[in-house]
Structure formats: C-alpha cells, structure tokens
Amino acid sequence: MIAINGTLVLQLIHFFIAYLIIRFLILKPIITVIFKEKRLRDTLITRIQETKERVTQVEQEKLNALMRYKNYFAAHIPIIGSKKAKMRMPELQPQEINEQQIKEQAAKIVSIITDKGESL
C-alpha cells in the first residue's frame, strides 16, 4: 500500500506548480501563435479563391467581348465591288501636274537638301 506522507504531498504541489508554469508560460503562447497562423492561412486561402474567381470572371468577359467583336466584323465584311465598299474606300484620282510645278517642287527639294547638308 502507498503511504501518504509529506513527500507525496510535496510532490503533488511541485507537479501542480510545474503544470501551471508549463501551461501559462510555454503552451498558451504557442497555442495562440498556432491559432493566429491558422486564421491567417484560412484568410489567405479565401482571398486566393476570390482572386481566382475574379480572374475567371474577367477572362469570361474578355472572351464574350471577343466573340461579340468577331460576330460584328463577320456580319460587316465589306464586299469588294459593291456600292457600300466603294463609298468606304474612295479611289484616288490622278492629278495633272504641269512642267512649271515639277520645276518648283524640284527646286524646293534641292534647297531643303542643301540647307540640311549645311547644318550638319
């Protein structure tokens, strides 16, 4: 049988004091850090999921816009030779230039070239 004496009571008191020291000085701060990290991880996971959802939503909107543009341009292709296409793309008409205008333009070009040559 176990005899209850002063040593056993003293060991129980020491055990209880050691338990309180370990619990409040070591385990409690560790547990709070663990719970903070868990909350932080959970918030990061939810933010990542929200960002992924936003990215897929934006991608879907861009794809929808691309399809709208494709359909619009497919429906509005100009037909070459039709009146509508000719109105959009006017043909250039040649202008007649006389000999005097040619000489004036040549003189202007020569003066520009010589002015730039002198400035270098």
HELIX and SHEET records of a PDB file:
HELIX    1   1 GLY A    6  ILE A   21  1                                  16    
HELIX    2   2 ILE A   22  LEU A   27  3                                   6    
HELIX    3   3 LYS A   28  ALA A   75  1                                  48    
HELIX    4   4 LYS A   83  ARG A   88  1                                   6    
HELIX    5   5 GLU A   99  SER A  119  1                                  21    
END                                                                             
